[in-house]
Amino acid sequence: MRFTRREALQRGVMLGLFGLSLPLAISTGCADADVCTDPDLLSTAQLSMRETLQFSESSPHGPQRECAGCQFFTTGADAGACGRCQILQGPANPRGHCDSWAQRPKFGRRVMEWGVG
């Protein structure tokens, strides 16, 4: 199937409009999600760490891999409130996620230490 130059330009414009409208549609769907920090208040190092670890305010992996279940996350004062992340060195959404997520140890399990049998 061959396209004329006019058809290619028309399709390109339509794809461009769709591409511009998609982020807007996604962002309005997430408007009620909690954002725990203003990026303008973070240091360059904190912003860089969040970008490197691909931090997001909502976990793409569902509730099984949210910050609230990570060993590096300290919960906030209220359930569901913003907490702090040791790795990101700042506020974090309990429903967020990053590439350094590590499951919080379960209570009641024996923790093995070096030299202890």
C-alpha positions in Angstrom: 0.0 0.0 0.0 1.5 3.3 -1.1 0.6 6.7 0.3 0.8 10.0 -1.5 2.7 12.8 0.2 -0.6 14.5 1.1 -1.9 11.3 2.8 1.3 10.9 4.7 1.2 14.4 6.0 -2.5 14.1 7.0 -1.8 10.9 8.9 1.3 12.4 10.5 -0.7 15.4 11.7 -3.4 13.1 13.1 -0.8 10.9 14.9 0.8 14.1 16.3 -2.5 15.4 17.6 -3.3 12.0 19.2 0.2 11.9 20.7 -0.3 15.4 22.2 -3.8 14.5 23.6 -2.8 11.2 25.1 -0.7 12.6 28.0 -3.4 15.1 28.7 -6.0 12.4 29.0 -3.8 10.3 31.2 -2.9 13.2 33.5 -6.5 14.2 34.0 -7.3 10.6 35.0 -4.6 10.7 37.7 -5.4 14.2 39.0 -6.7 12.8 42.3 -3.5 10.8 43.0 -1.5 12.1 45.9 1.7 13.8 45.1 3.9 14.0 48.1 6.5 16.6 47.0 6.8 19.6 44.8 9.7 18.9 42.4 10.8 22.5 42.7 11.6 21.9 46.4 13.9 18.9 45.7 17.6 19.3 45.3 19.3 18.4 42.0 20.6 15.2 43.5 17.2 14.2 44.7 15.6 14.9 41.3 18.4 12.9 39.6 18.0 9.9 41.9 14.2 9.9 41.3 14.8 10.0 37.5 17.5 7.3 37.6 15.4 5.0 39.7 12.3 5.7 37.6 10.2 6.8 40.6 6.5 7.1 40.0 3.8 8.4 42.3 1.7 5.2 41.6 3.1 1.7 41.2 2.7 0.2 37.7 3.0 -3.2 39.4 -0.1 -2.8 41.6 -0.3 -2.8 45.4 2.1 -5.8 45.7 5.1 -3.5 44.9 4.1 -0.1 46.3 6.5 2.0 48.5 4.4 1.1 51.5 5.7 -2.5 51.3 9.3 -1.5 50.7 12.0 -2.0 53.3 13.4 1.5 52.6 10.1 3.3 53.2 9.1 4.9 56.5 5.4 5.4 56.9 3.9 8.8 57.6 1.9 9.8 60.6 -1.5 8.7 59.2 -2.3 5.6 57.2 -1.9 6.4 53.5 -0.1 9.6 54.3 3.2 10.5 52.6 6.2 8.9 54.1 10.0 9.0 53.6 12.3 6.9 51.5 15.9 6.2 52.6 17.1 5.8 49.0 15.3 8.8 47.5 16.3 10.8 50.6 13.0 12.6 50.8 9.2 12.3 50.8 7.6 9.5 48.9 4.1 8.4 48.1 3.1 5.1 49.9 1.5 4.1 46.6 4.6 4.9 44.6 7.3 2.7 43.1 10.9 2.8 42.0 13.5 0.4 40.6 15.1 -0.1 44.0 12.0 -1.5 45.6 12.7 -4.3 48.0 10.1 -6.2 49.9 9.8 -5.3 53.6 10.8 -8.4 55.8 7.8 -10.2 57.2 7.4 -10.1 61.0 7.8 -13.4 62.8 10.6 -14.6 60.5 14.0 -15.3 61.9 16.6 -13.0 60.5 20.0 -14.7 59.9 23.1 -12.7 60.6 26.7 -13.5 59.7 28.3 -15.8 62.2 24.9 -16.9 63.7 23.9 -20.4 63.0 
